[in-house]
Amino acid sequence: MIIYAYKTKKNFTTIGGMIWSLIVSLIIFSVFMIFFHSKLLNMLLCMLAILLYSFCIIYNVQLLAGNGYDHLSYDDYLLGSIMQ
């Protein structure tokens, strides 16, 4: 994922807000899963979490590498390490 994020021409730095809203939705869905046990829903939750955190990796690498519209400067490494 890191190599793809660094080499791709697509800009993923504009999806930061969408990633945050999907993380909140994933947390709400996880709380829902406490009360309703289903292997199918559990598998769906795991697949969505894997996909979402893959996009988080791509987003953060592009912010640090500076390939996208938004980027962090060299001196913002501390901020970049605690983002998301």
URPE-V845789 format. One record per residue. N is the residue number from 1. RES is the residue in one letter. SS is DSSP state (H for helix, E for strand, C for the rest). PSI is psi in whole degrees, -180 to 180 (* if undefined). Layout:
# URPE-V845789
{{N/RES/SS/PSI} {N/RES/SS/PSI}}
This chain:
# URPE-V845789
{{1/M/C/-37} {2/I/H/-41} {3/I/H/-42} {4/Y/H/-45} {5/A/H/-35} {6/Y/H/-35} {7/K/H/-20} {8/T/C/153} {9/K/C/-11} {10/K/C/144} {11/N/C/112} {12/F/C/4} {13/T/H/-10} {14/T/H/0} {15/I/H/19} {16/G/H/-44} {17/G/H/-38} {18/M/H/-37} {19/I/H/-44} {20/W/H/-44} {21/S/H/-35} {22/L/H/-32} {23/I/H/-42} {24/V/H/-41} {25/S/H/-38} {26/L/H/-38} {27/I/H/-43} {28/I/H/-42} {29/F/H/-35} {30/S/H/-40} {31/V/H/-40} {32/F/H/-37} {33/M/H/-17} {34/I/H/-37} {35/F/H/-26} {36/F/C/104} {37/H/C/123} {38/S/C/133} {39/K/H/-36} {40/L/H/-45} {41/L/H/-34} {42/N/H/-42} {43/M/H/-40} {44/L/H/-43} {45/L/H/-43} {46/C/H/-42} {47/M/H/-40} {48/L/H/-38} {49/A/H/-42} {50/I/H/-45} {51/L/H/-43} {52/L/H/-44} {53/Y/H/-22} {54/S/H/-42} {55/F/H/-32} {56/C/H/-42} {57/I/H/-46} {58/I/H/-44} {59/Y/H/-48} {60/N/H/-37} {61/V/H/-42} {62/Q/H/-32} {63/L/H/-43} {64/L/H/-36} {65/A/H/-25} {66/G/C/21} {67/N/C/-18} {68/G/C/-167} {69/Y/C/-48} {70/D/C/148} {71/H/C/160} {72/L/C/145} {73/S/C/173} {74/Y/H/-33} {75/D/H/-6} {76/D/H/27} {77/Y/H/-34} {78/L/H/-45} {79/L/H/-41} {80/G/H/-31} {81/S/H/-23} {82/I/H/-3} {83/M/C/137} {84/Q/C/*}}
